[in-house]
Amino acid sequence: MSDNYIFISDFFQSSSMVTREAARNLFSSISTLSASNITLDFSKVEYVSRSFFDEVNSQKRRLQYLGKSATIVNLKDSLEQLQQIVQNTLNQKATGFFSSTANAEIVSM
């Protein structure tokens, strides 16, 4: 397995990550790398929107289908808290869907 390290602030040439499109662009570039383990370093990032984190989490799941993984490192405490909130919401949506479909009844007409 090969590794690749991406400094997010250098990739975007900004300390603020705001849009879903930016997250999709990042993961579009990641998907073309030969590396299977990618580290995303947020050390110089000051602001990340909830929508950016939401898209990052969605894109990280898609990477798994390509046999790759992305790890986020060096988040500031406030950003770590937001990332955790977004991740928990995503997990609740996933488990909520499966638990509600598991309880569904099939009705013949």
C-alpha positions as CSV (number, residue, x, y, z in Angstrom):
1,M,0.0,0.0,0.0
2,S,1.3,3.4,-0.8
3,D,0.6,6.6,1.1
4,N,0.1,10.2,0.1
5,Y,-0.1,13.3,2.3
6,I,-2.1,16.3,1.3
7,F,-2.0,19.7,3.1
8,I,-5.5,21.0,2.6
9,S,-4.6,24.7,2.9
10,D,-1.9,24.2,0.2
11,F,-4.3,22.2,-2.1
12,F,-6.9,25.0,-2.0
13,Q,-4.5,27.9,-1.3
14,S,-6.9,29.0,1.4
15,S,-7.4,28.5,5.1
16,S,-11.2,28.3,4.7
17,M,-13.1,25.3,3.2
18,V,-16.7,26.2,2.4
19,T,-18.4,24.4,-0.5
20,R,-19.4,20.9,-1.3
21,E,-18.0,21.5,-4.8
22,A,-14.6,22.1,-3.3
23,A,-14.8,18.8,-1.4
24,R,-15.8,17.0,-4.6
25,N,-12.8,18.6,-6.4
26,L,-10.5,17.4,-3.7
27,F,-11.7,13.8,-3.9
28,S,-11.8,13.8,-7.7
29,S,-8.1,14.6,-7.5
30,I,-7.6,11.9,-4.8
31,S,-9.3,9.3,-6.9
32,T,-6.7,9.7,-9.6
33,L,-3.8,9.1,-7.3
34,S,-2.1,5.7,-7.2
35,A,-1.8,5.9,-3.4
36,S,-4.3,3.8,-1.5
37,N,-3.9,5.6,1.9
38,I,-4.3,9.4,1.8
39,T,-3.8,11.7,4.7
40,L,-5.6,15.0,4.7
41,D,-3.8,17.5,6.9
42,F,-5.9,20.4,8.1
43,S,-3.2,22.0,10.2
44,K,-3.4,25.4,8.6
45,V,-7.2,25.4,8.1
46,E,-9.1,28.0,10.2
47,Y,-12.6,27.4,9.0
48,V,-14.6,24.5,7.5
49,S,-18.3,24.7,6.7
50,R,-20.7,22.0,7.7
51,S,-21.5,21.3,4.1
52,F,-17.8,20.8,3.2
53,F,-17.4,18.3,6.1
54,D,-20.6,16.5,5.0
55,E,-19.4,16.1,1.5
56,V,-15.9,15.0,2.7
57,N,-17.6,12.2,4.7
58,S,-19.7,11.1,1.7
59,Q,-16.7,11.2,-0.6
60,K,-14.6,9.2,1.9
61,R,-17.2,6.4,1.8
62,R,-17.0,6.5,-2.0
63,L,-13.2,6.1,-1.9
64,Q,-13.6,2.8,-0.2
65,Y,-15.1,1.4,-3.4
66,L,-11.9,2.3,-5.1
67,G,-9.9,0.5,-2.5
68,K,-8.6,3.7,-1.0
69,S,-8.9,5.4,2.4
70,A,-8.6,9.0,3.5
71,T,-7.6,10.0,7.1
72,I,-8.2,13.5,8.4
73,V,-5.5,14.8,10.8
74,N,-4.5,18.0,12.6
75,L,-8.0,19.5,13.0
76,K,-8.3,22.4,15.4
77,D,-10.5,21.5,18.4
78,S,-13.5,23.5,17.1
79,L,-13.3,21.9,13.7
80,E,-12.9,18.5,15.3
81,Q,-16.1,19.0,17.2
82,L,-18.0,20.1,14.0
83,Q,-16.5,17.1,12.1
84,Q,-17.8,14.8,14.8
85,I,-21.3,16.3,14.8
86,V,-21.5,15.9,11.0
87,Q,-20.2,12.3,11.2
88,N,-22.7,11.5,13.9
89,T,-25.5,12.9,11.8
90,L,-24.4,10.9,8.8
91,N,-24.3,7.7,10.9
92,Q,-27.8,8.4,12.3
93,K,-29.2,8.9,8.8
94,A,-27.6,5.6,7.7
95,T,-28.8,3.6,10.7
96,G,-32.2,5.3,10.7
97,F,-32.8,4.2,7.1
98,F,-31.9,0.6,7.7
99,S,-33.8,0.3,11.0
100,S,-37.0,1.8,9.4
101,T,-36.8,-0.5,6.4
102,A,-36.2,-3.5,8.7
103,N,-39.5,-2.8,10.4
104,A,-41.4,-2.4,7.1
105,E,-44.1,-4.9,6.3
106,I,-44.7,-6.4,2.8
107,V,-48.3,-6.3,1.9
108,S,-49.7,-8.3,-0.9
109,M,-52.5,-6.9,-3.0
